Amino acid sequence: MNDLILGAYILIWPALTLWILVVICKAVLKDVREAKKENRELV
């Protein structure tokens, strides 16, 4: 049982990291699109 919990704990981190990366990428792409639309620089 301990191995199952430890294995699940270790496997959750890549999924959580991937989810956070997707959220950040979506926000950046949204900002890029808005900047292009308004004809301004992103930075």
C-alpha distance matrix in Angstrom:
0.0 3.8 5.4 5.2 6.5 8.7 9.9 10.8 12.5 14.4 15.5 16.7 19.4 21.5 21.7 22.7 25.2 26.6 27.1 28.9 31.0 32.1 33.1 35.2 36.8 37.8 39.4 41.3 42.5 43.8 45.6 47.1 48.4 49.9 51.6 53.1 54.3 56.0 57.3 55.9 53.8 50.1 50.3
3.8 0.0 3.8 5.4 5.3 6.2 8.5 10.0 10.6 12.3 14.3 15.5 17.6 20.0 20.7 21.3 23.5 25.4 26.1 27.5 29.6 31.0 32.0 33.7 35.5 36.8 38.2 39.8 41.4 42.7 44.3 45.8 47.3 48.8 50.2 51.9 53.2 54.8 56.0 54.4 52.1 48.4 48.3
5.4 3.8 0.0 3.8 5.5 5.1 5.9 8.5 9.7 10.4 12.0 14.1 16.1 18.0 18.9 20.1 22.0 23.6 24.8 26.3 28.0 29.5 30.9 32.5 33.9 35.4 37.0 38.5 39.8 41.4 43.1 44.3 45.9 47.5 48.9 50.4 51.8 53.5 54.6 53.1 50.7 47.1 47.1
5.2 5.4 3.8 0.0 3.8 5.5 5.1 6.1 8.5 9.9 10.5 12.2 14.9 16.6 16.9 18.2 20.6 21.8 22.6 24.6 26.4 27.4 28.8 30.7 32.1 33.3 35.0 36.7 37.9 39.3 41.2 42.5 43.8 45.5 47.1 48.5 49.7 51.5 52.8 51.4 49.3 45.6 45.9
6.5 5.3 5.5 3.8 0.0 3.8 5.5 5.2 6.1 8.6 9.9 10.6 13.1 15.6 15.8 16.4 18.9 20.6 21.1 22.6 24.8 26.0 27.0 28.8 30.6 31.7 33.2 35.0 36.4 37.6 39.4 40.9 42.3 43.7 45.3 46.9 48.2 49.8 51.1 49.6 47.5 43.8 43.9
8.7 6.2 5.1 5.5 3.8 0.0 3.8 5.5 5.0 6.2 8.6 10.0 11.6 14.0 15.1 15.7 17.5 19.6 20.6 21.8 23.6 25.4 26.5 27.9 29.6 31.2 32.6 34.0 35.6 37.1 38.6 40.0 41.6 43.2 44.5 46.1 47.6 49.1 50.2 48.5 46.2 42.5 42.4
9.9 8.5 5.9 5.1 5.5 3.8 0.0 3.8 5.4 5.2 6.2 8.6 10.6 12.1 13.1 14.6 16.4 17.8 19.1 20.8 22.3 23.7 25.3 26.8 28.1 29.7 31.4 32.8 34.0 35.7 37.4 38.6 40.1 41.9 43.2 44.6 46.1 47.9 48.8 47.4 45.1 41.4 41.6
10.8 10.0 8.5 6.1 5.2 5.5 3.8 0.0 3.8 5.5 5.1 6.1 9.1 10.9 10.9 12.1 14.6 15.8 16.6 18.5 20.3 21.4 22.7 24.6 26.1 27.2 29.0 30.6 31.9 33.2 35.1 36.5 37.8 39.4 41.0 42.4 43.7 45.5 46.7 45.3 43.2 39.6 39.9
12.5 10.6 9.7 8.5 6.1 5.0 5.4 3.8 0.0 3.8 5.5 5.3 7.1 10.0 10.6 10.8 12.9 15.1 15.8 16.9 19.0 20.6 21.5 23.1 24.9 26.3 27.6 29.2 30.9 32.2 33.7 35.2 36.8 38.3 39.6 41.3 42.7 44.2 45.4 43.8 41.5 37.8 37.9
14.4 12.3 10.4 9.9 8.6 6.2 5.2 5.5 3.8 0.0 3.8 5.6 5.9 8.0 9.8 10.7 11.8 13.8 15.4 16.5 17.9 19.8 21.2 22.4 23.9 25.7 27.2 28.4 29.9 31.7 33.1 34.2 36.0 37.7 38.8 40.3 42.0 43.6 44.5 42.8 40.4 36.7 36.7
15.5 14.3 12.0 10.5 9.9 8.6 6.2 5.1 5.5 3.8 0.0 3.8 5.6 6.2 7.1 9.1 10.6 11.6 13.2 15.1 16.3 17.6 19.4 21.0 22.1 23.6 25.5 26.8 27.9 29.7 31.5 32.5 34.0 35.9 37.2 38.5 40.0 41.8 42.8 41.4 39.1 35.6 35.9
16.7 15.5 14.1 12.2 10.6 10.0 8.6 6.1 5.3 5.6 3.8 0.0 3.8 5.8 5.3 6.1 8.6 10.0 10.7 12.4 14.3 15.5 16.7 18.6 20.1 21.3 23.0 24.6 25.9 27.3 29.1 30.4 31.9 33.5 35.0 36.5 37.8 39.5 40.7 39.3 37.2 33.5 33.9
19.4 17.6 16.1 14.9 13.1 11.6 10.6 9.1 7.1 5.9 5.6 3.8 0.0 3.8 5.4 5.0 6.0 8.5 9.8 10.6 12.1 14.2 15.4 16.5 18.2 20.0 21.3 22.5 24.2 25.8 27.2 28.5 30.3 31.8 33.0 34.6 36.2 37.7 38.7 37.0 34.7 31.0 31.1
21.5 20.0 18.0 16.6 15.6 14.0 12.1 10.9 10.0 8.0 6.2 5.8 3.8 0.0 3.8 5.5 5.0 6.0 8.6 9.9 10.4 12.2 14.3 15.3 16.2 18.2 20.1 20.9 22.2 24.3 25.8 26.6 28.3 30.3 31.4 32.6 34.4 36.1 36.9 35.4 33.1 29.5 29.8
21.7 20.7 18.9 16.9 15.8 15.1 13.1 10.9 10.6 9.8 7.1 5.3 5.4 3.8 0.0 3.8 5.5 5.1 6.2 8.7 9.9 10.6 12.5 14.4 15.3 16.6 18.7 20.1 21.1 22.7 24.6 25.7 27.0 28.9 30.4 31.6 33.0 34.9 36.0 34.8 32.8 29.2 29.9
22.7 21.3 20.1 18.2 16.4 15.7 14.6 12.1 10.8 10.7 9.1 6.1 5.0 5.5 3.8 0.0 3.8 5.4 5.1 6.3 8.7 10.0 10.8 12.5 14.3 15.5 16.9 18.6 20.1 21.4 23.0 24.6 26.0 27.5 29.0 30.6 31.9 33.5 34.7 33.3 31.3 27.6 28.1
25.2 23.5 22.0 20.6 18.9 17.5 16.4 14.6 12.9 11.8 10.6 8.6 6.0 5.0 5.5 3.8 0.0 3.8 5.4 5.2 6.2 8.6 10.0 10.6 12.2 14.3 15.6 16.6 18.3 20.1 21.3 22.5 24.4 26.0 27.0 28.6 30.3 31.8 32.7 31.1 28.8 25.1 25.4
26.6 25.4 23.6 21.8 20.6 19.6 17.8 15.8 15.1 13.8 11.6 10.0 8.5 6.0 5.1 5.4 3.8 0.0 3.8 5.5 5.0 6.2 8.7 9.9 10.4 12.3 14.4 15.3 16.3 18.3 20.0 20.9 22.4 24.4 25.7 26.8 28.4 30.3 31.2 29.9 27.8 24.3 25.1
27.1 26.1 24.8 22.6 21.1 20.6 19.1 16.6 15.8 15.4 13.2 10.7 9.8 8.6 6.2 5.1 5.4 3.8 0.0 3.8 5.4 5.1 6.3 8.8 9.9 10.7 12.6 14.4 15.4 16.7 18.7 20.1 21.3 22.9 24.6 26.0 27.2 28.9 30.3 29.1 27.4 23.8 24.8
28.9 27.5 26.3 24.6 22.6 21.8 20.8 18.5 16.9 16.5 15.1 12.4 10.6 9.9 8.7 6.3 5.2 5.5 3.8 0.0 3.8 5.4 5.1 6.2 8.6 10.0 10.8 12.4 14.3 15.5 16.8 18.5 20.2 21.4 22.8 24.6 25.9 27.3 28.6 27.0 25.1 21.4 22.0
31.0 29.6 28.0 26.4 24.8 23.6 22.3 20.3 19.0 17.9 16.3 14.3 12.1 10.4 9.9 8.7 6.2 5.0 5.4 3.8 0.0 3.8 5.5 5.2 6.1 8.6 10.0 10.6 12.2 14.2 15.4 16.4 18.3 20.0 21.0 22.5 24.3 25.8 26.6 25.2 23.0 19.4 20.1
32.1 31.0 29.5 27.4 26.0 25.4 23.7 21.4 20.6 19.8 17.6 15.5 14.2 12.2 10.6 10.0 8.6 6.2 5.1 5.4 3.8 0.0 3.8 5.5 5.1 6.1 8.6 9.9 10.5 12.2 14.3 15.2 16.4 18.4 19.9 21.0 22.4 24.4 25.4 24.5 22.7 19.3 20.7
33.1 32.0 30.9 28.8 27.0 26.5 25.3 22.7 21.5 21.2 19.4 16.7 15.4 14.3 12.5 10.8 10.0 8.7 6.3 5.1 5.5 3.8 0.0 3.8 5.5 5.2 6.3 8.8 10.1 10.7 12.6 14.4 15.6 16.8 18.6 20.3 21.3 22.8 24.3 23.2 21.7 18.1 19.5
35.2 33.7 32.5 30.7 28.8 27.9 26.8 24.6 23.1 22.4 21.0 18.6 16.5 15.3 14.4 12.5 10.6 9.9 8.8 6.2 5.2 5.5 3.8 0.0 3.8 5.5 5.2 6.2 8.7 9.9 10.7 12.4 14.4 15.5 16.6 18.5 20.0 21.2 22.4 20.8 18.9 15.2 16.1
36.8 35.5 33.9 32.1 30.6 29.6 28.1 26.1 24.9 23.9 22.1 20.1 18.2 16.2 15.3 14.3 12.2 10.4 9.9 8.6 6.1 5.1 5.5 3.8 0.0 3.8 5.4 5.1 6.1 8.5 9.9 10.4 12.2 14.2 15.2 16.5 18.2 20.0 20.7 19.6 17.7 14.3 15.8
37.8 36.8 35.4 33.3 31.7 31.2 29.7 27.2 26.3 25.7 23.6 21.3 20.0 18.2 16.6 15.5 14.3 12.3 10.7 10.0 8.6 6.1 5.2 5.5 3.8 0.0 3.8 5.5 5.2 6.1 8.7 9.9 10.6 12.3 14.3 15.4 16.5 18.4 19.8 19.1 17.9 14.7 16.8
39.4 38.2 37.0 35.0 33.2 32.6 31.4 29.0 27.6 27.2 25.5 23.0 21.3 20.1 18.7 16.9 15.6 14.4 12.6 10.8 10.0 8.6 6.3 5.2 5.4 3.8 0.0 3.8 5.5 5.1 6.3 8.7 10.0 10.7 12.4 14.4 15.4 16.6 18.2 17.0 15.8 12.4 14.3
41.3 39.8 38.5 36.7 35.0 34.0 32.8 30.6 29.2 28.4 26.8 24.6 22.5 20.9 20.1 18.6 16.6 15.3 14.4 12.4 10.6 9.9 8.8 6.2 5.1 5.5 3.8 0.0 3.8 5.4 5.1 6.2 8.6 9.9 10.5 12.3 14.2 15.3 16.2 14.7 13.0 9.5 11.4
42.5 41.4 39.8 37.9 36.4 35.6 34.0 31.9 30.9 29.9 27.9 25.9 24.2 22.2 21.1 20.1 18.3 16.3 15.4 14.3 12.2 10.5 10.1 8.7 6.1 5.2 5.5 3.8 0.0 3.8 5.4 5.0 6.2 8.6 9.8 10.6 12.2 14.2 15.0 14.5 13.3 10.5 13.2
43.8 42.7 41.4 39.3 37.6 37.1 35.7 33.2 32.2 31.7 29.7 27.3 25.8 24.3 22.7 21.4 20.1 18.3 16.7 15.5 14.2 12.2 10.7 9.9 8.5 6.1 5.1 5.4 3.8 0.0 3.8 5.5 5.2 6.2 8.6 10.0 10.6 12.4 14.1 13.7 13.4 10.8 13.7
45.6 44.3 43.1 41.2 39.4 38.6 37.4 35.1 33.7 33.1 31.5 29.1 27.2 25.8 24.6 23.0 21.3 20.0 18.7 16.8 15.4 14.3 12.6 10.7 9.9 8.7 6.3 5.1 5.4 3.8 0.0 3.8 5.5 5.1 6.1 8.6 9.8 10.5 12.0 10.8 10.1 7.3 10.1
47.1 45.8 44.3 42.5 40.9 40.0 38.6 36.5 35.2 34.2 32.5 30.4 28.5 26.6 25.7 24.6 22.5 20.9 20.1 18.5 16.4 15.2 14.4 12.4 10.4 9.9 8.7 6.2 5.0 5.5 3.8 0.0 3.8 5.5 5.1 6.2 8.6 10.0 10.3 9.5 8.5 6.3 9.7
48.4 47.3 45.9 43.8 42.3 41.6 40.1 37.8 36.8 36.0 34.0 31.9 30.3 28.3 27.0 26.0 24.4 22.4 21.3 20.2 18.3 16.4 15.6 14.4 12.2 10.6 10.0 8.6 6.2 5.2 5.5 3.8 0.0 3.8 5.5 5.2 6.1 8.7 9.7 10.3 10.6 9.3 13.0
49.9 48.8 47.5 45.5 43.7 43.2 41.9 39.4 38.3 37.7 35.9 33.5 31.8 30.3 28.9 27.5 26.0 24.4 22.9 21.4 20.0 18.4 16.8 15.5 14.2 12.3 10.7 9.9 8.6 6.2 5.1 5.5 3.8 0.0 3.8 5.5 5.0 6.2 8.4 8.7 9.8 8.8 12.3
51.6 50.2 48.9 47.1 45.3 44.5 43.2 41.0 39.6 38.8 37.2 35.0 33.0 31.4 30.4 29.0 27.0 25.7 24.6 22.8 21.0 19.9 18.6 16.6 15.2 14.3 12.4 10.5 9.8 8.6 6.1 5.1 5.5 3.8 0.0 3.8 5.4 5.2 5.9 5.2 6.1 5.7 9.3
53.1 51.9 50.4 48.5 46.9 46.1 44.6 42.4 41.3 40.3 38.5 36.5 34.6 32.6 31.6 30.6 28.6 26.8 26.0 24.6 22.5 21.0 20.3 18.5 16.5 15.4 14.4 12.3 10.6 10.0 8.6 6.2 5.2 5.5 3.8 0.0 3.8 5.5 4.8 6.2 7.5 8.2 11.8
54.3 53.2 51.8 49.7 48.2 47.6 46.1 43.7 42.7 42.0 40.0 37.8 36.2 34.4 33.0 31.9 30.3 28.4 27.2 25.9 24.3 22.4 21.3 20.0 18.2 16.5 15.4 14.2 12.2 10.6 9.8 8.6 6.1 5.0 5.4 3.8 0.0 3.8 5.5 7.9 10.3 11.0 14.6
56.0 54.8 53.5 51.5 49.8 49.1 47.9 45.5 44.2 43.6 41.8 39.5 37.7 36.1 34.9 33.5 31.8 30.3 28.9 27.3 25.8 24.4 22.8 21.2 20.0 18.4 16.6 15.3 14.2 12.4 10.5 10.0 8.7 6.2 5.2 5.5 3.8 0.0 3.8 5.6 8.9 10.2 13.3
57.3 56.0 54.6 52.8 51.1 50.2 48.8 46.7 45.4 44.5 42.8 40.7 38.7 36.9 36.0 34.7 32.7 31.2 30.3 28.6 26.6 25.4 24.3 22.4 20.7 19.8 18.2 16.2 15.0 14.1 12.0 10.3 9.7 8.4 5.9 4.8 5.5 3.8 0.0 3.8 7.0 9.5 12.4
55.9 54.4 53.1 51.4 49.6 48.5 47.4 45.3 43.8 42.8 41.4 39.3 37.0 35.4 34.8 33.3 31.1 29.9 29.1 27.0 25.2 24.5 23.2 20.8 19.6 19.1 17.0 14.7 14.5 13.7 10.8 9.5 10.3 8.7 5.2 6.2 7.9 5.6 3.8 0.0 3.8 6.6 8.9
53.8 52.1 50.7 49.3 47.5 46.2 45.1 43.2 41.5 40.4 39.1 37.2 34.7 33.1 32.8 31.3 28.8 27.8 27.4 25.1 23.0 22.7 21.7 18.9 17.7 17.9 15.8 13.0 13.3 13.4 10.1 8.5 10.6 9.8 6.1 7.5 10.3 8.9 7.0 3.8 0.0 3.8 5.6
50.1 48.4 47.1 45.6 43.8 42.5 41.4 39.6 37.8 36.7 35.6 33.5 31.0 29.5 29.2 27.6 25.1 24.3 23.8 21.4 19.4 19.3 18.1 15.2 14.3 14.7 12.4 9.5 10.5 10.8 7.3 6.3 9.3 8.8 5.7 8.2 11.0 10.2 9.5 6.6 3.8 0.0 3.8
50.3 48.3 47.1 45.9 43.9 42.4 41.6 39.9 37.9 36.7 35.9 33.9 31.1 29.8 29.9 28.1 25.4 25.1 24.8 22.0 20.1 20.7 19.5 16.1 15.8 16.8 14.3 11.4 13.2 13.7 10.1 9.7 13.0 12.3 9.3 11.8 14.6 13.3 12.4 8.9 5.6 3.8 0.0
